[in-house]
């Protein structure tokens, strides 16, 4: 299972179920739109009033389930950080390529933030074969 294989699979999808955990260790999940770069970093946006934002500021641990068609999925665990710094513009362009309306949201929504998620562990499953492969980062 190569990075290229994972990038190809993940980048075919626009939405994922994201999971975070509260300060009291209660799990919370949400559907989000996302983009991915070749380093398998996930970029998504949210508002500062959302539960996921508050959870990620307190604990940057995050998990995604990506894909479910044809019994193929990626389980992705990583560490989230608010997107800033020298590569912010490049990562936002990757996100805006997938979600062109994100440009308008960025300009007009005062409480919108973008996150970058770096992978820690990824599992690809295809239950048609069946095959399950894992990769640590």
C-alpha positions as CSV (number, residue, x, y, z in Angstrom):
1,X,0.0,0.0,0.0
2,X,1.8,3.1,-1.3
3,X,1.2,6.8,-0.7
4,X,0.2,7.0,-4.4
5,X,-2.4,4.3,-3.9
6,X,-3.8,6.0,-0.8
7,X,-3.8,9.5,-2.5
8,X,-5.6,8.1,-5.5
9,X,-8.3,6.5,-3.3
10,X,-8.7,9.4,-0.9
11,X,-8.7,12.1,-3.6
12,X,-11.6,10.5,-5.4
13,X,-13.8,11.4,-2.4
14,X,-15.2,14.8,-1.4
15,X,-16.7,14.0,2.0
16,X,-15.7,12.0,5.0
17,X,-17.0,11.3,8.5
18,X,-14.7,13.1,11.0
19,X,-14.5,12.1,14.6
20,X,-13.1,14.2,17.5
21,X,-13.3,13.8,21.3
22,X,-14.5,16.4,23.9
23,X,-12.5,17.4,26.9
24,X,-14.6,14.8,28.8
25,X,-13.6,12.1,26.3
26,X,-17.0,11.9,24.7
27,X,-16.8,11.1,21.0
28,X,-18.4,13.4,18.4
29,X,-18.7,12.9,14.7
30,X,-19.6,15.1,11.7
31,X,-19.6,14.9,7.9
32,X,-17.1,17.3,6.3
33,X,-15.9,18.2,2.9
34,X,-12.2,17.8,2.5
35,X,-9.3,17.8,0.1
36,X,-6.0,15.9,0.3
37,X,-2.4,16.6,-0.9
38,X,0.2,14.1,-2.1
39,X,1.6,14.0,1.5
40,X,-1.8,12.6,2.5
41,X,-2.5,15.8,4.6
42,X,-6.2,16.5,4.8
43,X,-7.5,20.0,4.5
44,X,-11.0,21.0,5.7
45,X,-12.8,24.0,7.0
46,X,-15.2,24.7,9.9
47,X,-16.4,27.6,12.0
48,X,-15.0,28.5,15.4
49,X,-18.4,27.9,17.0
50,X,-18.5,24.3,15.9
51,X,-18.0,21.4,18.3
52,X,-15.2,20.0,16.2
53,X,-13.3,23.3,16.3
54,X,-13.5,23.4,20.1
55,X,-12.6,19.7,20.4
56,X,-9.5,20.1,18.1
57,X,-8.2,23.1,19.9
58,X,-8.3,21.2,23.2
59,X,-7.1,17.9,21.7
60,X,-5.7,17.7,18.1
61,X,-6.4,14.0,17.8
62,X,-8.8,13.3,14.9
63,X,-10.1,10.4,12.8
64,X,-11.8,10.1,9.5
65,X,-13.7,7.4,7.6
66,X,-13.4,8.0,3.9
67,X,-15.3,6.1,1.3
68,X,-17.9,3.4,1.8
69,X,-19.0,2.6,-1.8
70,X,-18.3,-0.9,-3.0
71,X,-17.2,-1.9,0.5
72,X,-13.9,0.0,0.3
73,X,-12.9,2.4,3.0
74,X,-9.9,4.3,4.4
75,X,-9.7,4.8,8.2
76,X,-7.4,7.7,8.8
77,X,-6.0,8.9,12.2
78,X,-4.0,12.0,12.5
79,X,-3.2,15.3,14.2
80,X,-5.0,18.5,13.3
81,X,-3.7,22.0,13.4
82,X,-5.2,25.3,12.3
83,X,-3.8,26.0,8.8
84,X,-1.2,28.8,8.9
85,X,2.4,29.4,7.9
86,X,4.4,29.4,4.7
87,X,2.4,26.6,2.9
88,X,-1.1,27.9,3.9
89,X,-1.7,29.4,0.4
90,X,-0.7,26.2,-1.4
91,X,-2.9,24.0,0.8
92,X,-5.8,26.4,0.5
93,X,-5.5,26.2,-3.3
94,X,-5.8,22.4,-3.1
95,X,-8.9,22.8,-1.0
96,X,-10.4,25.5,-3.3
97,X,-9.7,23.3,-6.4
98,X,-12.1,20.7,-4.9
99,X,-14.5,23.3,-3.3
100,X,-14.5,26.5,-5.4
101,X,-17.2,28.0,-3.2
102,X,-14.7,27.8,-0.3
103,X,-13.1,31.0,-1.6
104,X,-16.3,33.0,-1.0
105,X,-16.8,31.4,2.4
106,X,-13.2,32.4,3.4
107,X,-13.9,36.0,2.3
108,X,-17.4,36.4,3.9
109,X,-17.5,34.1,7.0
110,X,-15.7,35.8,9.8
111,X,-15.4,32.7,12.0
112,X,-14.2,30.3,9.3
113,X,-10.9,28.4,9.9
114,X,-9.1,25.8,7.9
115,X,-7.4,22.8,9.4
116,X,-4.5,20.7,8.1
117,X,-4.4,17.1,9.3
118,X,-1.2,15.1,9.2
119,X,-1.6,11.3,9.1
120,X,-0.4,9.1,11.9
121,X,-2.1,5.8,10.9
122,X,-4.1,4.8,7.8
123,X,-5.9,1.6,7.1
124,X,-7.4,0.7,3.7
125,X,-10.0,-2.0,3.6
126,X,-11.6,-3.8,0.6
127,X,-14.1,-6.3,1.8
128,X,-14.7,-7.6,-1.7
129,X,-11.4,-9.4,-1.7
130,X,-11.1,-9.2,1.4
131,X,-7.9,-7.2,2.1
132,X,-6.9,-4.9,4.9
133,X,-3.6,-3.0,4.9
134,X,-2.2,-0.5,7.4
135,X,0.4,2.1,7.3
136,X,2.0,4.1,10.1
137,X,3.5,7.5,9.6
